[in-house]
Amino acid sequence: QVQLVESGGGSVQAGGSLRLSCAASGRTFSLYVMGWFRQAPGKEREFVAATSRSGSMTYYSDSVKGRFTISRDNAKNTGYLQMNSLKPDDTAVYYCAADQTIGNSVNLRAYQYDYWGQGTQVTVSS
């Protein structure tokens, strides 16, 4: 199995940027599809972005497309989420997740992911 630890969250004004990191340990990181999800108070956990095992394929929710970029460095066992042009609606706890499903598909739903980090808070003020 793999252990995930997020970092890089914080407070920023609208229009600002943050870069989240997801450090993986345990089993080889490149074996897993990686995703980012977020959960705001009183709301369900929602998909933000995902990338294939190699990082060659990326997927985004409509709400972050064009502003966020997901990437990974398998040599460093680390994934990233670059967040630009942040909005107050982006305020949430952000989670990194790993999916061990065999195959070429990249899953976009939280229940399809097997391992989760503890989350990191992102707060965007207007």
Backbone torsions as a table, in degrees:
resi	resn	phi	psi	omega
1	GLN	NA	172.3	-177.4
2	VAL	-125.6	144.7	175.1
3	GLN	-109.2	139.5	-175.4
4	LEU	-124.6	136.8	177.8
5	VAL	-133.8	119.3	178.9
6	GLU	-88.9	154.2	173.8
7	SER	-154.4	167.4	175.0
8	GLY	103.3	-4.0	177.9
9	GLY	-70.1	171.5	179.1
10	GLY	165.6	-166.0	-179.8
11	SER	-109.0	136.6	-178.1
12	VAL	-148.4	154.2	176.7
13	GLN	-82.0	156.9	177.6
14	ALA	-54.4	136.8	-176.8
15	GLY	93.5	-11.4	-178.6
16	GLY	-82.7	-175.5	-176.7
17	SER	-132.9	152.1	171.5
18	LEU	-142.8	153.4	174.7
19	ARG	-124.4	115.7	177.3
20	LEU	-90.4	145.2	175.8
21	SER	-120.8	151.5	177.6
22	CYS	-132.5	105.7	-179.0
23	ALA	-91.4	126.4	-178.1
24	ALA	-107.8	144.2	175.4
25	SER	-141.6	162.3	-177.5
26	GLY	100.7	-124.1	-178.5
27	ARG	-70.3	155.2	-175.7
28	THR	-53.1	122.8	-174.4
29	PHE	-60.4	-35.6	-175.6
30	SER	-68.5	-7.8	177.1
31	LEU	-78.8	-10.0	-171.5
32	TYR	-116.4	138.8	162.7
33	VAL	-69.3	141.4	-178.5
34	MET	-116.2	138.5	177.7
35	GLY	-134.6	158.5	171.0
36	TRP	-118.9	135.1	177.3
37	PHE	-129.9	164.2	176.4
38	ARG	-143.3	155.4	179.7
39	GLN	-141.2	119.1	176.5
40	ALA	-93.0	157.8	-179.6
41	PRO	-55.9	130.3	177.4
42	GLY	77.8	4.5	-179.0
43	LYS	-120.6	161.8	177.2
44	GLU	-77.0	157.3	175.8
45	ARG	-66.6	133.5	-176.1
46	GLU	-125.4	151.1	178.4
47	PHE	-69.1	138.5	175.8
48	VAL	-114.6	-55.4	-176.3
49	ALA	-160.8	157.8	176.6
50	ALA	-150.3	155.9	178.4
51	THR	-141.0	150.1	-179.8
52	SER	-70.0	174.3	-176.9
53	ARG	-59.6	-36.7	179.9
54	SER	-86.2	-16.8	-175.2
55	GLY	88.4	1.7	-176.0
56	SER	-77.1	-23.4	178.4
57	MET	-114.9	134.9	179.2
58	THR	-132.7	150.0	-178.8
59	TYR	-138.4	145.1	-177.4
60	TYR	-137.3	151.0	169.8
61	SER	-72.9	156.3	-179.1
62	ASP	-62.0	-29.8	-175.0
63	SER	-72.4	-19.1	-178.3
64	VAL	-117.8	-7.4	-177.3
65	LYS	-57.9	132.2	-178.4
66	GLY	88.8	-12.9	179.3
67	ARG	-115.3	-33.6	-178.1
68	PHE	-107.8	149.3	176.0
69	THR	-133.8	124.7	176.9
70	ILE	-97.9	142.1	177.6
71	SER	-153.4	170.8	178.4
72	ARG	-151.1	150.4	174.8
73	ASP	-124.0	96.3	-175.5
74	ASN	-65.7	-28.2	177.7
75	ALA	-65.5	-28.5	179.6
76	LYS	-101.7	2.5	-178.9
77	ASN	53.8	42.5	-175.0
78	THR	-137.6	139.5	172.8
79	GLY	-113.6	160.8	-175.6
80	TYR	-137.8	155.7	169.7
81	LEU	-137.5	105.6	176.1
82	GLN	-85.7	123.1	-176.6
83	MET	-118.5	116.0	179.2
84	ASN	-115.8	164.4	178.3
85	SER	48.9	49.3	-175.8
86	LEU	-66.0	147.1	-179.4
87	LYS	-122.3	157.8	176.4
88	PRO	-55.7	-32.2	178.4
89	ASP	-66.3	-13.3	177.2
90	ASP	-81.4	-6.5	179.9
91	THR	-61.6	123.6	-176.8
92	ALA	-178.0	171.8	165.8
93	VAL	-88.5	127.9	-177.9
94	TYR	-103.0	132.9	-177.5
95	TYR	-119.6	138.9	170.6
96	CYS	-95.1	143.5	-178.7
97	ALA	-143.4	153.7	-179.7
98	ALA	-125.8	137.5	-177.8
99	ASP	-118.2	123.5	-177.2
100	GLN	-97.2	8.9	-178.8
101	THR	-57.1	131.9	179.0
102	ILE	-76.9	139.2	178.9
103	GLY	127.2	179.5	-175.9
104	ASN	-94.5	-6.7	-177.0
105	SER	-75.8	153.1	175.8
106	VAL	-114.8	113.1	-177.6
107	ASN	-78.2	149.1	-175.1
108	LEU	-119.8	4.7	-176.0
109	ARG	-113.7	140.7	-172.3
110	ALA	-57.5	-39.5	-174.9
111	TYR	-67.9	-13.9	-179.3
112	GLN	-85.9	-6.0	-178.5
113	TYR	-97.7	143.2	-170.4
114	ASP	-98.3	-30.8	-175.4
115	TYR	-130.2	143.8	-174.4
116	TRP	-135.9	146.9	169.8
117	GLY	-83.0	-178.4	-176.3
118	GLN	-85.6	-13.2	178.2
119	GLY	95.7	154.6	176.1
120	THR	-137.8	135.8	-174.7
121	GLN	-80.6	133.2	171.9
122	VAL	-121.3	123.8	179.9
123	THR	-124.4	124.1	-179.1
124	VAL	-116.5	120.8	-178.7
125	SER	-102.1	150.0	-178.3
126	SER	-88.5	NA	NA
